[in-house]
Amino acid sequence: MSETPDARTSTTPLARVEEPTRSGGLRFGLYLKLILAYAVMILAVYALIPYFILRSEQMELLNALNAAAPISPVLALQRLFDSSRMAVLVASLVNAILMLLGVLLLRLAVRPIKEVSDGMRHLARGEPVRVVTVETGDEISDLADSFNWLSRQLAVYKAELAVREQELERRVEQRTHELSAQQQFSDGVVQTCQVGILTVDTQLRVTTWNATCEKLLGLSQADAIGKPFEEVVPLSQREVLAAELHTVLATGKFTSHTEFESNVTRPGTSSARWMCCDLSFVPLRGEGQKITGALLTLYDVTERKELHMQLSQSTKLAAVGELAGGVAHEINNPLAIILGNAELLTEDLGEQNPLTKQAQTIKRHALRCKEIVANLLKFAGRTQHGSGPIDIRRLSEETLALLRRQLELDNIKIEETYAPGLGLIIGSPDELQQVLFSLLSNARDAMPKGGTLSIDIRQSGGQMGVSIGDTGMGIPKENIDRVFSPFFTTKDPGKGTGLGLAIAHTIAAKHGGRIAISSEVDKGTNVVLWLPLAADQTPMAAIKPISGEPPRASPQRRARMRILVVDDETGIRMVCREALERMNHEVIECQDGLQALARLGDGTYDLVLMDLKMPNLDGAETLSRIRQTDQSTPVLIMTGLIDEDMLANVPPGSFSGILKKPFQISELKSWIAKFSTASVN
């Protein structure tokens, strides 16, 4: 947009009328006229002097006559009037003529001055001025010429000023339109900006409130403008913001805050939602750089914060998964050794030996550890489970097993109620177990001094309801609507992320379900997870792609097999050797894949028992090399962790089954029986 030059900056001079020239020398016309007029009037006065002299002489004569020879008064008066009549007539005539002449001369001298004076009066009042015509050739004539020049000059000035005024008005109007357009543009930007913008004056009264503020804070512009900041801003941290605005007004310095967290209360209600914003405080300055107010911008980063926290939580869960995988591998191997030796010890001692009970106790707790590790792997998502029909009771029991010991230590009593004939639900076991774990953990945390945790599962109207109750502190009524908000937590700092129920709510909705909460302060909380029943009531276990269950043993078995046991754990090899030799089989041990390949090259074997995770050459690569030269020898994989990454490198169809660590001797015997039967056939 081009700039229009301001009329005040114009240097173009106004047009000038040529000033009249005057002849040099002195002129006394006006003075002579005035002197002559006054002289004539003085002569008129002197023309009466003879009359007064005559009158005086008459009075003297009358007095002398009265003194010398008194005569008749009438006669005396007659004589006096006769003698003065002519003098009076002459004096009066002369006086009148002289007075008339003086007035005419005075008027002749004054009239040009009056014309100039009238012209000046009209000029002063801004009225149209006619040309003053004075042709006396004297000073008044010069004054009239100067006045006429001045009036013409002013007329020219006035005409040019009128033109300039019109130009200025045009420019002002144009500039006004430009400013109006700029103002409309600025208002449009402010109103359509996706950043909340509000301004306050020095008294913290709201002067601007854009549409994004209406959306973020739930208050209309009409309800906010002109009102105190702390009265209209529905943020729980508004006192902090007001203090910051006062600081900005006092110091005139720009300040900002990133990821400022606060709760937004809906006008007229007690419900609130969590919000996270980036804030900027900017001082507003007027004439003379005087601070006239402050501007506050609110950039809503709630979603970004939620995504960041969810990503962080997912990263933590992924780390937990990796840790669980490593822990499972490191724990399952010792558990396999403990469990195997406990079973072998039980066989050696016999039922009558008093040490058998201790051996059975070792076995029982080893199996308990096995279950805990298996549930941990399920929770961490390190097991293969797709989406399908699920036995919710079994899933609930598995999840509760992860927390049972901790609940007992916290003096929390567990009450379980399962309605008979429960059907199956449809969904992902891993995700639903995460929901159950979150609900059970919250119930436990609500009872720091102990209490009762109840689980009640029953069907109703095509839905499965999982009710989890506690006798804890309860949730205030005003917080019920907020418990599903991300990052909302009533726990102490560091004891909760506020994501558990939010994620649980999302997973429930994903499965076509919902979560209902009822609570009473100091009495407890009851949470019900509602999920739709599955149309297909076939248990998911029946459709698992990989089974770790051993087959049933056949009565026809081969008496002796040559078996190669490949595992980097010495204890695992020893347990396998002891168990297999008791079954009258020949056992050869190898501690890695390279040794196994060398042994296989020296002779034939009826079966290979091989771990997947080994140093030097892992099980997947070893199996691949075996199948390059030997397609017939069965291979039974032994592993404490099964996931897609581990099986991805194993050639399809290259192995006959999976024996999950820690395994019982009975499981090993069932697998051996299968292969010995196959050898016989």
Secondary structure, 3 states (H helix, E strand, C coil): CCCCCCHHHCCCCCCCCCCCCCCCCCCCHHHHHHHHHHHHHHHHHHCCHHHHHHHHHHHHHHHHHHHHCCCCHHHHHHHHHHHHHHHHHHHHHHHHHHHHHHHHHHHHHHHHHHHHHHHHHHHHCCCCCCCCCCCCCCHHHHHHHHHHHHHHHHHHHHHHHHHHHHHHHHHHHHHHHHHHHHHHHHHHHHHHCCCEEEEEECCCEEEEECHHHHHHHCCCHHHHCCCEHHHHCCECCHHHHHHHHHHHHHHCCCEEEEEEEEEEECCCCCCEEEEEEEEEEEEEECHHHCEEEEEEEEEECHHHHHHHHHHHHHHHHHHHHHHHHHHHHHHHHHHHHHHHHHHHHHHHHCCCCCHHHHHHHHHHHHHHHHHHHHHHHHHCCCCCCCCEEECHHHHHHHHHHHHHHHHHHCCEEEEEEECCCCCCEEECHHHHHHHHHHHHHHHHHCCCCCEEEEEEEEEECCEEEEEEEECCCCCCHHHHHHCCCCCCCCCCCCCCCCCHHHHHHHHHHHCCCEEEEEEECCCEEEEEEEEEECCCCCCHHHHCCCCCCCCCCCCCCCCCCEEEEECCCHHHHHHHHHHHHHCCCEEEEECCHHHHHHHHHHCCCCEEEEECCCCCCCHHHHHHHHHHHCCCCCEEEEECCCCHHHHHCCCCCCCCEEEECCCCHHHHHHHHHHHHHHHHC
